[in-house]
Amino acid sequence: MTTATLRPNETGLRTDGRLERLRLFGLSSPAMLLILVILVIPVGWLFYVSFIGANGEFSLENYERMIKRRSYIRIFITTFQVSVLTTGLCILIGYPLAYFMAQLPNRLANLCLITVLLPFWTSLLVRTYAWLVLLQKQGLVNQWAMSLGLWDEPLKIVHNMTGTLIGMVHIMLPFLILPVYGAMKAIDRDYLMAASNLGATPRKAFWTVFFPLTTPGLFAGALMVFILCLGFFVTPAVLGGGKVIMVSMKIVSNIELFVNWGAASAMGVVLLIMTLVILWIASRFLRLDQITSGGR
């Protein structure tokens, strides 16, 4: 076949490739437009407003305020403290529960999975106020504990860090259990049988074979819980009683009480950048597409 014959074929293939790319662009353009409208433009507006001072001109005063005032630093520290503690407690509670579910027969495991998903069928606000009723001084928790003789006087377990953590762990726990459970169910049981045949005890087989295979799911669930906790508002506002102030609560107060959109936008920008940095660091250890697929 001569070069002259190949050239028309090559030109036709290039034309078909361009047409295919144009068709794909046309199909994806509505989604790209939607992302532009609901994500890119609002975030861009957030960045713009954060650099507008009280006099309406370009200024860095909103960021300087966060550096100079210790109250802002304490708020960011509290936010990360609550997020870390909530994530740690979810791991301590959620991993054993996911392991227990993974060992059950499929019918019982599905039933347990439904109980894990049940909280999603109830409003977040309703669940938070339910904990407020349970944990207050005259609530069911204090009454039952005193009737059982666990303590003599009502404990203050709400409107503080304790109540905030209890409510947030209850709400965030399914976000950790689901990816961990998915990672556990994907493990081939022949691996554990092989470890047992090679002389490994059940404990050693768990720590050397089973646990390492579940770490991607555990890491994905922990990262999801931590990122969600950074922007949490309702539960800390209700169960914290004004004593546990997170970034989201300060943003709301800057807008509602002081009508300072610049200060609120600056805090949102800083929190967004911190979240992106955390995701970038996490991407060095885990592909971000694994977060939504149970770490598989």
C-alpha positions in Angstrom: 0.0 0.0 0.0 1.5 3.3 -1.1 2.0 6.4 1.1 -0.6 8.2 -1.0 -3.2 5.6 0.0 -2.3 5.9 3.7 -2.6 9.7 3.9 -6.4 9.8 3.2 -6.9 7.1 5.8 -4.8 9.0 8.3 -6.7 12.2 7.6 -10.1 10.4 8.0 -9.0 8.9 11.3 -8.0 12.3 12.6 -11.3 13.8 11.5 -13.2 11.0 13.2 -11.2 11.6 16.4 -12.0 15.3 16.4 -15.7 14.6 15.8 -15.7 12.1 18.7 -14.1 14.6 21.0 -16.6 17.2 20.0 -19.5 14.8 20.6 -18.1 13.9 24.1 -17.7 17.6 24.9 -21.3 18.3 23.8 -22.5 15.5 26.0 -20.5 16.6 29.0 -21.1 20.4 28.6 -24.4 20.4 30.6 -22.6 18.8 33.6 -19.7 21.2 33.2 -22.1 24.1 33.1 -23.8 22.8 36.3 -20.4 22.6 38.1 -19.6 26.1 36.9 -22.8 27.5 38.3 -23.1 25.7 41.6 -19.4 25.3 42.5 -16.8 27.5 40.6 -18.8 30.7 40.6 -19.8 30.6 44.3 -16.2 29.6 45.4 -14.8 32.4 43.2 -17.3 34.9 44.7 -16.2 33.6 48.2 -12.5 34.3 47.4 -13.4 37.8 46.0 -15.5 38.9 49.0 -12.8 37.7 51.5 -10.5 40.4 50.1 -13.0 43.2 50.4 -12.5 45.4 53.6 -15.0 47.3 55.6 -14.6 50.3 53.4 -15.5 48.3 50.3 -12.0 48.3 48.8 -9.4 45.6 48.3 -7.8 44.7 51.7 -6.2 41.9 53.7 -7.8 43.0 56.9 -10.1 39.9 57.1 -7.1 37.6 57.0 -5.0 39.8 59.3 -7.8 39.7 61.9 -7.6 35.9 62.0 -3.8 36.0 62.6 -3.9 38.8 65.2 -6.9 37.7 67.3 -6.3 34.6 69.4 -10.1 33.9 69.4 -9.9 32.8 65.8 -6.9 30.6 66.4 -8.8 28.9 69.3 -11.8 28.3 67.1 -9.7 26.6 64.4 -8.0 24.5 67.1 -11.3 23.5 68.6 -12.6 22.6 65.1 -9.7 20.3 64.5 -9.8 18.9 68.0 -13.4 18.0 67.7 -12.8 16.5 64.2 -9.9 14.4 65.4 -11.6 13.1 68.5 -14.8 12.3 66.6 -12.8 10.4 64.0 -10.9 8.5 66.6 -14.0 7.5 68.5 -15.7 6.4 65.3 -12.8 4.2 64.5 -12.8 2.6 68.0 -16.5 1.9 67.8 -17.1 1.4 64.0 -14.2 -1.0 63.1 -15.2 -3.7 65.6 -18.9 -3.3 64.7 -18.0 -3.6 60.9 -15.9 -6.6 61.7 -18.8 -8.2 63.6 -21.2 -7.5 60.7 -18.7 -9.0 58.2 -18.6 -12.3 60.1 -22.4 -12.7 60.2 -24.4 -14.7 57.6 -25.6 -12.5 54.7 -29.2 -12.3 56.0 -28.2 -11.1 59.5 -25.5 -8.9 58.0 -28.1 -7.2 55.8 -30.3 -6.7 58.8 -27.5 -5.1 60.7 -26.7 -2.9 57.7 -30.3 -1.6 57.7 -29.9 -0.6 61.4 -26.7 1.3 60.5 -28.6 3.1 57.7 -31.7 3.9 59.8 -30.3 7.2 61.1 -30.2 8.5 57.6 -34.0 8.3 57.5 -34.3 10.8 60.3 -33.6 14.5 60.2 -30.2 15.5 61.5 -31.8 18.2 63.6 -34.3 15.7 65.1 -31.5 13.4 66.1 -29.5 16.2 67.6 -32.4 17.4 69.8 -33.1 13.8 70.7 -29.6 13.6 72.2 -30.3 17.0 74.0 -33.3 15.4 75.7 -31.5 12.2 76.6 -28.3 13.9 78.0 -29.7 16.9 79.9 -29.6 16.8 83.8 -33.2 15.5 84.0 -32.8 13.3 80.9 -33.1 9.6 80.6 -29.4 8.9 80.8 -28.9 10.6 84.2 -32.2 9.2 85.6 -31.3 5.6 84.6 -27.7 5.9 85.8 -28.8 7.3 89.2 -31.5 4.6 89.5 -28.8 2.0 88.9 -26.4 3.6 91.4 -23.8 4.5 88.8 -23.6 8.1 90.2 -25.5 10.0 92.9 -26.0 13.4 91.3 -26.9 14.3 87.7 -23.8 14.7 85.5 -23.4 17.6 83.1 -23.0 15.6 79.9 -24.5 18.2 77.5 -23.7 21.8 76.6 -20.0 20.9 76.7 -17.4 18.9 74.7 -18.7 15.6 76.0 -22.2 16.1 74.6 -20.9 17.4 71.3 -18.7 14.4 70.8 -21.6 12.0 71.7 -23.9 13.6 69.1 -21.3 13.9 66.4 -20.0 10.3 66.8 -23.6 9.0 66.5 -24.2 11.0 63.3 -20.8 10.2 61.7 -20.5 6.5 62.7 -22.3 5.2 59.5 -19.9 7.1 57.3 -17.0 5.1 58.8 -18.8 1.7 59.1 -20.0 1.6 55.4 -16.6 1.8 53.7 -14.9 -0.4 56.3 -17.6 -3.0 56.0 -17.4 -2.9 52.2 -13.6 -3.5 52.4 -14.0 -6.4 54.7 -16.7 -8.1 52.6 -14.4 -7.8 49.6 -11.6 -9.8 51.3 -11.2 -13.4 50.1 -11.5 -15.7 53.1 -9.0 -18.1 51.4 -6.3 -15.7 52.6 -7.1 -16.3 56.2 -7.4 -20.1 55.6 -3.9 -20.0 53.9 -2.5 -18.1 56.9 -4.0 -20.6 59.2 -2.6 -23.5 57.2 0.9 -21.9 57.4 0.6 -22.0 61.2 -0.7 -18.5 62.0 -2.9 -18.2 65.1 -6.3 -16.4 64.5 -4.9 -13.3 66.2 -1.8 -13.3 64.1 -3.8 -13.9 60.9 -6.0 -11.0 61.7 -3.2 -8.5 62.3 -0.9 -9.7 59.5 -3.5 -10.5 56.8 -7.0 -9.3 57.5 -6.3 -5.9 59.0 -3.8 -4.7 56.4 -6.3 -5.5 53.7 -9.0 -3.4 55.4 -6.7 -0.3 56.0 -7.7 1.4 52.7 -11.4 1.2 53.7 -10.6 2.3 57.2 -8.5 5.2 55.9 -11.2 6.2 53.4 -13.9 6.2 56.1 -11.7 8.1 58.6 -10.9 10.7 56.0 -14.6 11.1 55.1 -15.6 11.5 58.8 -12.8 14.0 59.5 -13.6 16.2 56.4 -17.3 16.2 57.2 -16.6 17.2 60.9 -14.6 20.2 59.8 -17.8 21.9 58.5 -20.3 20.6 61.0 -22.7 23.2 62.5 -26.0 21.9 63.9 -24.7 19.4 66.4 -22.0 21.5 68.0 -24.4 24.5 68.1 -27.1 22.6 69.9 -25.2 20.2 72.1 -22.2 22.5 72.7 -24.3 25.2 74.3 -22.1 27.9 73.0 -19.0 26.5 74.8 -17.8 24.5 71.8 -17.4 27.0 69.0 -16.4 25.7 65.6 -15.5 27.5 62.4 -19.0 27.1 60.9 -20.6 28.6 63.9 -18.3 31.6 63.8 -19.0 32.1 60.1 -22.8 32.2 60.9 -22.3 34.7 63.7 -20.1 36.9 61.5 -23.0 37.1 59.0 -26.1 37.1 61.3 -24.8 39.3 64.1 -22.1 41.5 62.5 -23.2 41.3 58.9 -19.5 41.0 58.0 -19.5 38.9 54.8 -15.8 39.6 54.3 -14.7 38.0 57.6 -17.1 35.1 57.1 -15.8 34.5 53.5 -12.2 34.7 54.7 -12.8 32.0 57.3 -14.5 29.9 54.7 -11.6 30.3 52.3 -9.1 29.3 55.0 -11.1 26.2 56.0 -11.5 25.3 52.3 -7.7 25.6 51.7 -7.0 23.5 54.9 -9.5 20.8 53.6 -7.8 20.7 50.2 -4.4 20.4 51.8 -5.7 17.5 53.9 -7.1 15.8 50.8 -3.8 16.4 48.9 -1.9 14.8 51.8 -4.4 11.9 51.9 -4.0 11.4 48.1 -0.4 10.5 48.7 -1.5 7.4 50.6 -4.9 6.6 49.0 -6.4 7.3 45.6 -9.3 9.7 46.2 -11.6 7.6 44.0 -11.3 4.9 46.7 -13.0 7.1 49.2 -16.4 6.5 47.5 -15.7 2.8 46.8 -14.9 1.6 50.3 -11.1 1.8 49.7 -11.2 -1.0 47.1 
